[in-house]
Structures are given as C-alpha cells and as structure tokens.
C-alpha cells in the first residue's frame, strides 16, 4: 500500500516539478522529495 502511494506521489512530483523550475528527472535521488523544491 505504501509503495503504491510512493509511486503515485513520485509521479505527481515529476509532473509538477517542471512547472516550478526544478529537475523533473528523479535520477538526482533514489526517492524524490515529497514537495517540489521550487515552492
């Protein structure tokens, strides 16, 4: 259950990242941050 939530949040973060001027590629860390760094 937690894995699905993490994957969904990762996809959401990857989708929102370009809008806030952050890297949309999750290669900078194994687990992307919960909130985009641009905020």
N, C-alpha and C positions, 0 to 999 in steps of 0.2 A: 504493500500500500504506500509506504513512504517512498519507494523507488519510483512509482508512477507519479507521485506528487513532485518529486525532484525533477524528473524528466519534463513534466509539464511546466514547471517553473523555469527550467533551463531554456525550454523552447520560447517561453514568454519573454525571458530576459534577452535572448538572442534576437527576438523580434523587435523589442523596444530599444535595444542598445544603439542602433544606427540613428535613431531619432534624437538621442541625447548626446550624440557625438562620441560615443565610446566604441571600443572594438566589439564587433558582433561575433567574431570568431572566439569560441571557448578554448582555444589552444593555449591561452596565457595561464590557465589554471585547470586542474582536473575537474573542479567543481566551480561553476560560475557563481558570482555573487548573487545574493537574493535580490538586491536592488541595483539598478544601473548606476555606475559611478558618476554619470553626468548630473544626476539630481543633487 
